[in-house]
Amino acid sequence: MAPSCKARQRYFAEALGTALLLAIVIGSGIMAERLSGGNIALALLANTLATVGGLYVLIEVLGPLSGAHFNPAVSLVMAWRGELARRDLLPYVLAQLLGAVLGAWLAHAMFDLSLWQLSAKPRSGLGQWIAEAVATAGLLLVILRAPAGRAAGLVAAYIGAAYWFTASTSFANPAAAFGRMFSDSFAGISPASVPGFVLAQLLGAGLGLGLHGGLGGSLRRR
């Protein structure tokens, strides 16, 4: 059965939101690296501020349409909880992955860079994997426990903080790791590093759901 018009709108919102999020993350990283004069801390600060602001706006604008997941780990947890129909899970994830690649290409186009790139930046090791698990667990905990109407601000604030307190700068998103693999820039990640990040993120998502349950939240929607 073909998806309904509303379903197609949700999938498009996920693809568009993920594309714009990746364009913001990668594009601001490119700009920050160009303007920071080699000061990595300053570049990371600029990258953080752009991501926080952009993420807040995207959640506010697209949340009413699709839930503004932009993240396969979030969609997986929402499907487990019954807040996302199981039939929508695969289309959501595919839309997010496609959007992530398109967002990387958009960032490159805006800065007159080659569209097709593979990152040479390694991000691996136990500390990085623990950081991604922690970042993703915290993200899911914030999403699941945010008061009604306040998720956008809380999620954006958490991601801004996690940029700085995690060794990995808080990807916390398998689609982001996938898309950033195609950018040999400040925000990139080498293809060899992506599987470890994704596994850590999925484990972190499960941990976040478990922590929510431990705090009295329901693991599945009643």
FENWORA-V576727 format. One record per residue. N is the residue number from 1. PSI is psi in whole degrees, -180 to 180 (NA if undefined). OMEGA is omega in degrees with one decimal (NA if undefined). Layout:
# FENWORA-V576727
n: (N & N)
psi: (PSI & PSI)
omega: (OMEGA & OMEGA)
This chain:
# FENWORA-V576727
n: (1 & 2 & 3 & 4 & 5 & 6 & 7 & 8 & 9 & 10 & 11 & 12 & 13 & 14 & 15 & 16 & 17 & 18 & 19 & 20 & 21 & 22 & 23 & 24 & 25 & 26 & 27 & 28 & 29 & 30 & 31 & 32 & 33 & 34 & 35 & 36 & 37 & 38 & 39 & 40 & 41 & 42 & 43 & 44 & 45 & 46 & 47 & 48 & 49 & 50 & 51 & 52 & 53 & 54 & 55 & 56 & 57 & 58 & 59 & 60 & 61 & 62 & 63 & 64 & 65 & 66 & 67 & 68 & 69 & 70 & 71 & 72 & 73 & 74 & 75 & 76 & 77 & 78 & 79 & 80 & 81 & 82 & 83 & 84 & 85 & 86 & 87 & 88 & 89 & 90 & 91 & 92 & 93 & 94 & 95 & 96 & 97 & 98 & 99 & 100 & 101 & 102 & 103 & 104 & 105 & 106 & 107 & 108 & 109 & 110 & 111 & 112 & 113 & 114 & 115 & 116 & 117 & 118 & 119 & 120 & 121 & 122 & 123 & 124 & 125 & 126 & 127 & 128 & 129 & 130 & 131 & 132 & 133 & 134 & 135 & 136 & 137 & 138 & 139 & 140 & 141 & 142 & 143 & 144 & 145 & 146 & 147 & 148 & 149 & 150 & 151 & 152 & 153 & 154 & 155 & 156 & 157 & 158 & 159 & 160 & 161 & 162 & 163 & 164 & 165 & 166 & 167 & 168 & 169 & 170 & 171 & 172 & 173 & 174 & 175 & 176 & 177 & 178 & 179 & 180 & 181 & 182 & 183 & 184 & 185 & 186 & 187 & 188 & 189 & 190 & 191 & 192 & 193 & 194 & 195 & 196 & 197 & 198 & 199 & 200 & 201 & 202 & 203 & 204 & 205 & 206 & 207 & 208 & 209 & 210 & 211 & 212 & 213 & 214 & 215 & 216 & 217 & 218 & 219 & 220 & 221 & 222)
psi: (131 & 145 & 149 & 169 & -42 & -38 & -43 & -36 & -40 & -45 & -41 & -40 & -39 & -42 & -45 & -46 & -42 & -39 & -46 & -38 & -46 & -36 & -38 & -49 & -50 & -45 & -44 & -31 & -42 & -48 & -44 & -42 & -35 & -35 & -13 & -7 & 32 & 1 & 100 & -37 & -42 & -40 & -43 & -38 & -45 & -42 & -41 & -50 & -42 & -41 & -44 & -49 & -45 & -42 & -42 & -48 & -44 & -41 & -43 & -42 & -43 & -13 & -45 & -21 & -52 & -7 & -10 & 54 & -56 & 24 & 114 & -32 & -40 & -45 & -39 & -45 & -42 & -36 & -41 & -40 & -10 & 10 & -12 & 127 & 138 & -35 & -19 & -11 & -53 & -46 & -37 & -49 & -43 & -41 & -41 & -43 & -44 & -46 & -38 & -43 & -44 & -36 & -40 & -44 & -39 & -44 & -44 & -42 & -40 & -26 & 17 & 41 & 162 & 132 & -43 & 115 & 156 & 133 & 144 & 12 & 110 & 138 & 89 & 171 & 160 & -43 & -42 & -41 & -42 & -42 & -42 & -38 & -44 & -46 & -43 & -39 & -45 & -40 & -48 & -38 & -42 & -46 & -45 & -26 & 1 & 134 & 153 & 132 & 0 & 6 & -41 & -50 & -40 & -41 & -46 & -42 & -41 & -46 & -39 & -43 & -42 & -24 & -34 & -25 & -2 & 147 & -21 & -4 & 26 & 73 & -54 & 31 & 112 & -36 & -38 & -43 & -42 & -49 & -39 & -16 & -27 & 23 & 112 & 68 & -172 & -38 & 7 & 169 & 134 & 148 & -37 & -23 & -16 & -46 & -42 & -40 & -46 & -44 & -44 & -39 & -42 & -40 & -40 & -38 & -43 & -39 & -42 & -42 & -42 & -40 & -39 & -44 & -39 & -24 & 11 & 0 & 158 & 138 & -26 & 148 & 132 & NA)
omega: (-180.0 & 178.7 & 179.0 & 178.1 & 179.7 & 178.2 & 178.7 & 177.0 & 178.0 & -179.3 & 178.7 & 178.6 & 178.2 & 178.2 & -179.3 & -178.7 & 179.3 & 178.0 & -179.4 & 177.8 & 179.8 & 176.3 & 178.1 & -177.5 & -176.8 & -178.6 & 179.1 & 175.6 & 177.7 & 179.7 & -178.3 & -179.4 & 179.7 & -172.4 & -170.7 & 178.3 & 179.1 & 178.2 & -174.1 & 179.5 & 178.5 & 178.2 & 179.5 & 178.0 & 178.8 & 177.7 & 179.0 & -176.3 & 178.6 & -179.2 & 180.0 & -179.7 & -179.5 & -179.7 & 178.5 & -178.4 & -178.5 & 178.6 & 179.9 & -174.3 & -173.3 & 178.7 & -179.8 & -179.5 & -170.5 & -171.1 & 177.4 & 177.3 & -178.1 & -167.0 & -179.9 & 179.2 & 177.0 & -179.7 & 179.5 & 178.7 & 179.9 & 175.7 & 177.2 & -178.5 & -178.8 & 178.9 & 172.4 & -179.9 & -178.4 & -179.3 & -179.6 & -173.4 & -178.1 & 176.2 & 177.3 & -176.7 & 179.0 & 177.8 & 179.7 & -180.0 & 177.1 & 179.0 & -179.2 & 179.0 & 178.9 & 177.9 & 176.5 & 179.5 & 179.1 & 178.1 & 179.8 & -179.3 & -178.7 & -178.4 & 177.0 & 177.0 & 175.6 & -179.4 & -176.6 & 177.4 & 166.8 & -176.1 & 174.4 & -175.4 & 178.7 & 174.6 & -173.2 & 178.8 & -174.3 & -179.2 & 178.5 & -179.1 & 176.4 & 179.7 & 179.8 & 176.6 & 179.3 & -178.9 & -177.8 & 176.6 & 178.8 & 178.8 & 179.7 & 178.7 & 177.7 & -179.1 & -175.0 & -174.4 & 179.7 & 175.0 & -178.7 & 177.2 & -176.3 & -175.6 & -175.3 & -179.1 & -178.2 & 178.5 & 179.6 & 179.5 & 179.8 & -179.6 & 176.7 & 177.8 & -175.8 & 172.1 & -171.1 & -177.8 & 176.4 & -179.6 & -176.1 & -171.3 & 166.5 & 168.2 & 174.3 & -170.8 & 178.9 & 178.4 & 177.5 & 177.8 & 179.7 & -178.3 & -177.8 & 172.6 & -177.1 & 177.8 & 177.7 & -173.5 & -178.4 & -175.1 & -173.0 & 175.0 & -176.9 & 179.0 & -178.8 & -178.6 & -173.4 & -178.2 & 178.8 & 177.9 & -177.2 & 178.5 & 178.9 & 179.8 & 179.6 & 175.3 & 178.0 & 177.9 & 176.3 & 177.9 & 178.3 & 177.2 & 178.5 & 177.2 & 176.4 & 177.4 & 179.1 & 177.6 & 175.6 & 178.7 & 179.5 & 177.8 & 176.2 & 179.5 & -178.9 & NA)
